[in-house]
Each structure stands twice: as structure tokens, then as C-alpha cells.
Amino acid sequence: HTFTGGVWPPKGIEVLDPFPLPLYNTIILLLSGTTVTWAHHSLIHGDRKGLINGLVLTVGLGMLFTMVHAYEYIHAPFGFKDSIYGATFF
């Protein structure tokens, strides 16, 4: 399917509520950016414990983000190939 009109989202697409999972996943993604920045600064300042803690949290948040995103993809009423909306969302 292609996007041929001026309507967004395209007709027939059931959109997801942006607040439960997409919002949580955005927060997880932003937190992982914070923890990797913490790890980077710890590395620069020779703080081995801060580096390890920052990296462990970053990896954990990355795994959580991936699991939530996979859950979201599996349960979404649309997929990558269904429309431009699905491809844009994911």
C-alpha cells in the first residue's frame, strides 16, 4: 500500500495510543542516553566503578527497550509492510 492522500494516518489504519508503551520506550531510550553519558564521563575521569555501573545500566536499558519494542511490534494492529504509517512508526 502507498500513501496517496492528504489524510494522516491513512484511512483504515488503527493507530496506537502514544502514551502507554511508546511513551515508556521513549523514556527508556532517553535514560539509556543518560547512562552511557555517565559511563563516558566516568571513563574520562578514571572512575572505573562509575564506568561499569553506567555501562551495565545502559545495556540493561537497551535490552528493556528492545523487549518493549518487540512486544509493541508483535501486538500492533499494523506492520512494517502494511503502509507508510507502519514503516514510519517502527
N, C-alpha and C positions, 0 to 999 in steps of 0.2 A: 504494500500500500504506500501511496505517496501523499504528501500534504499538498492539496490543490486549492484550498480556500483560505479565507481570511479568519477562520474560526480556530481558536486555540483553547483547549486541546481539540484535536479533530473530533468530529461527530462520531459517536459510537464508542469512544474510549472512556472507560471508567477510571477516573483519576484517584490517586491515593491521598488520604488526609496527610498533610505535611507535618503534623505535629507529633504523632507518636514516634514511629521508628525513624523517619527521615531526620527529624529534629535531634533525636538521641544520637544518631550516627554522625550528624554534623558536629555535635558537641564532643563525641569521642574523637573525631578526626582533629578538631582544634586542640583538644587536650594532648593528643599524641605529638602535635607540633610543639607544644609547650615542653613536654618531657624530653623530646630529642634536643631541644634548645638547651635545656638544663644539662643534659649529658654532654653536649658540645662545650658549654662553658666550664663544666667540671673538668673536662679533658684539658682545656686551655690552662686552667689554674692548678693542674696536677692533683685534683681531688678524685682519687680512684673510686672511693665509695660512692660519691655522687654520680660519677660516670656510669658505674654498674647499675645503680638504682634507676637512673634516668633511662638507660637502655632497656632494662628489664620491664619497666613500666611502658616504654614505647612499644616494645614487642607485644606485651600483653594487650595494650590498647589496639594495636594493629590486628591482632588475632580476633579480638572482640568486634572490631569494625567489620572485618571480613565475614564473621559468622552472622552478624546482624544483616549485612548486605545480602548474603546468600539466602537467609530466611526471607528477606524482603523480596528477592528475585523469585524465589520458589512460590511465594504466596501472592504475588502481584497478578492482577487480572489482565495483564498485558506482558509482552516480551520484547526483546531486542528487535526482532524481525517483524513484529506486528504493525508498527507505524513509526513515524519520526518521533512521536511522543515517547514511546518505549526506548528508542535509541538515545534520545536526549536525557531521559530520566536516569538511565543506568550509565 
